[in-house]
Amino acid sequence: MESGPKEALAACDKSSHSPPLACEEIVNLYLKDVDRSLIQENLRLSYVERLLRLQRNVQAANKLRGAGLRSSKTER
């Protein structure tokens, strides 16, 4: 049986002040799916640049959401 994040989390000892091995296993399970190059790229930016990038992404998401709403209204 494969051990996943839920199983590792259940084994995590919450009473301990230092992170137990089970908690480290949780982090390692998620790390395999994380593109670290994107995190590094973002950390090279200043906080202002990161906020501007976030603002552009939110605007793009809002445009897509609006296009989807308009499309669903015309299909009715």
C-alpha positions in Angstrom: 0.0 0.0 0.0 1.4 3.4 -1.0 1.8 6.0 1.7 0.4 9.4 0.8 0.2 12.8 2.5 -3.0 11.9 4.4 -1.3 8.8 6.0 1.8 10.7 6.8 -0.2 13.5 8.3 -2.1 11.1 10.5 1.2 9.8 11.8 2.5 13.2 12.6 2.9 13.7 16.3 1.3 17.1 17.1 2.4 17.0 20.8 6.1 17.3 19.8 7.8 20.7 19.5 10.3 19.5 17.0 9.0 18.3 13.6 8.9 14.5 13.6 10.0 12.4 10.7 6.4 11.9 9.6 6.0 15.7 9.0 9.2 15.7 7.0 7.8 12.9 4.9 4.7 15.0 4.2 6.9 17.8 2.9 8.9 15.4 0.8 5.7 13.9 -0.7 4.7 17.3 -1.9 8.1 18.5 -3.1 8.2 16.0 -5.9 5.3 17.9 -7.5 6.7 21.4 -7.0 8.5 23.2 -9.8 11.2 24.9 -7.8 12.4 27.0 -10.7 9.2 29.0 -10.6 9.7 29.7 -6.9 13.3 30.7 -7.4 12.3 33.0 -10.3 9.7 34.7 -8.1 12.1 35.1 -5.2 14.5 36.9 -7.5 11.8 39.6 -8.0 11.3 42.5 -5.6 8.1 42.5 -3.6 6.8 45.3 -5.9 7.5 43.2 -9.0 5.8 40.2 -7.4 2.7 42.3 -6.5 2.6 43.7 -10.1 2.8 40.1 -11.5 0.0 39.0 -9.2 -2.1 42.0 -10.2 -1.6 41.1 -13.9 -2.5 37.5 -13.2 -5.7 38.5 -11.4 -6.7 40.8 -14.2 -6.1 37.9 -16.7 -8.2 35.6 -14.6 -11.0 38.1 -14.4 -11.0 38.5 -18.2 -11.2 34.7 -18.6 -14.0 34.5 -16.1 -15.9 37.3 -17.8 -15.4 35.6 -21.2 -16.7 32.4 -19.7 -19.8 34.1 -18.3 -20.5 35.8 -21.6 -20.1 32.5 -23.5 -22.5 30.7 -21.2 -25.1 33.4 -21.6 -25.0 33.1 -25.4 -25.3 29.3 -25.3 -28.7 29.4 -23.4 
